[in-house]
Amino acid sequence: MTQPLALSDPARVIAIARSWLGTPYHDQASLRGVGCDCLGLARGVWREVVGPEPFPIPPYSRDWGESGPREVLAEGARRMMIELPPAEAGLGALVLFRMKPRAIAKHVGVLTAPDSFLHAYERLGVIEEPLTQPWRRRIAFAFLFPQR
């Protein structure tokens, strides 16, 4: 029988995610203060909260309208995180956004308050902004970071 994964402290996850604020946007990078994209931000938070990444991330497209039969990002997160219904996502949760109808989820952020989240956005870098209704309705998946 496998033990359920213990959860990381949401306040710690948020503090680590906020330490990335101002990092410039750079596609497929993951270096705090140097450059990252949204997945690179999540990878960097993972490394500080949990430890080394368990598998290499293959190259990926930037197309938010990409469609297909597989939710590759969600499948990868399921291998290492604790999934929960998006409506139950709270502080410190990693959320995956479906940016266009019928597209696969290709954008990620970390919930920092009931009404805000942090993410890396092209041309803006890592920012924290309000979780407005247009953002909220795009949340397709939610995950919690396990404890180290």
C-alpha positions in Angstrom: 0.0 0.0 0.0 1.5 3.4 -1.0 1.6 6.3 1.4 -0.3 9.4 0.3 2.0 12.3 -0.5 2.4 15.0 2.1 1.7 18.5 0.9 4.2 21.4 0.9 3.3 24.5 3.0 1.4 26.8 0.7 3.0 29.9 2.3 6.4 28.5 1.4 5.3 27.8 -2.2 4.0 31.3 -2.6 7.1 32.9 -1.0 9.3 30.9 -3.4 7.1 31.8 -6.4 7.2 35.5 -5.5 11.0 35.3 -5.4 10.8 34.9 -9.2 8.9 38.2 -9.6 10.6 40.4 -12.3 12.4 37.5 -14.0 12.3 38.3 -17.7 10.4 36.1 -20.1 12.5 33.6 -22.0 11.0 30.7 -23.8 11.9 27.3 -22.3 14.2 28.7 -19.7 14.1 28.3 -16.0 16.6 30.6 -14.2 15.4 33.0 -11.5 16.4 36.5 -12.3 17.7 35.5 -15.7 14.7 34.2 -17.7 11.8 31.7 -17.7 8.5 31.0 -19.3 5.5 29.8 -17.4 6.6 26.2 -17.2 10.1 27.3 -16.3 8.7 29.2 -13.4 6.8 26.1 -12.2 10.0 24.0 -12.6 12.0 26.5 -10.6 9.5 26.6 -7.8 9.5 22.7 -7.9 13.3 22.6 -7.5 13.2 24.8 -4.4 10.1 23.3 -2.8 10.6 19.6 -3.6 14.0 19.1 -5.0 15.6 18.0 -8.4 13.3 17.6 -11.3 12.4 13.9 -11.7 12.6 13.8 -15.5 13.8 16.1 -18.3 11.3 18.3 -20.0 11.3 17.8 -23.8 11.1 20.8 -26.1 7.5 22.2 -26.5 5.7 24.6 -28.7 4.5 28.0 -27.6 1.2 27.7 -29.4 -1.6 28.3 -26.9 -4.1 27.2 -29.5 -2.5 23.7 -29.9 -5.1 20.9 -29.9 -4.7 17.2 -29.7 -5.8 14.1 -28.0 -3.4 14.4 -25.0 -3.1 16.9 -22.2 0.7 16.5 -22.1 1.3 19.2 -19.4 -1.4 17.8 -17.1 -0.1 14.2 -17.6 3.3 15.3 -16.6 2.0 17.1 -13.5 0.0 14.0 -12.5 3.3 12.0 -12.4 4.7 14.2 -9.7 2.0 16.3 -8.0 -1.3 15.9 -6.2 -4.2 16.6 -8.5 -7.4 18.2 -7.2 -10.5 19.6 -8.8 -9.9 23.2 -10.1 -12.8 24.5 -8.0 -10.9 23.3 -4.8 -7.6 24.9 -5.8 -6.3 27.1 -3.0 -3.2 29.1 -2.1 0.0 27.7 -3.4 -1.7 25.5 -6.0 -0.3 25.2 -9.5 -3.1 25.8 -12.0 -3.1 24.9 -15.7 -5.0 27.2 -18.1 -6.7 26.3 -21.3 -6.2 29.5 -23.2 -8.5 28.7 -26.2 -11.6 26.5 -26.4 -10.8 23.0 -27.5 -7.1 23.6 -27.1 -5.0 21.7 -24.6 -3.9 23.4 -21.4 -0.6 25.2 -22.1 -0.2 27.9 -19.5 0.6 27.6 -15.8 0.5 29.8 -12.7 0.6 29.7 -8.9 -2.3 30.9 -6.9 -1.0 33.5 -4.4 -4.3 34.7 -2.9 -8.0 33.9 -3.4 -8.1 36.5 -6.1 -4.5 36.6 -7.5 -1.9 34.4 -9.2 1.7 34.6 -10.4 2.8 33.5 -13.8 5.4 34.2 -16.5 3.9 36.1 -19.5 5.5 36.9 -22.8 6.9 40.5 -22.9 6.1 41.0 -19.2 8.1 38.3 -17.5 7.1 37.0 -14.1 4.2 39.0 -12.7 1.5 38.7 -10.1 -1.9 39.8 -11.2 -5.6 39.6 -10.3 -7.3 36.2 -10.9 -10.1 37.8 -12.9 -13.1 35.9 -14.2 -11.6 35.6 -17.7 -8.5 33.9 -16.1 -10.5 31.9 -13.6 -12.8 30.3 -16.3 -9.7 29.1 -18.2 -8.4 27.0 -15.3 -8.5 23.4 -16.6 -6.4 21.5 -14.0 -5.0 22.1 -10.5 -2.2 20.5 -8.6 -0.5 20.8 -5.2 3.2 20.5 -4.6 4.3 17.5 -2.6 6.5 17.9 0.4 10.3 17.3 0.0 
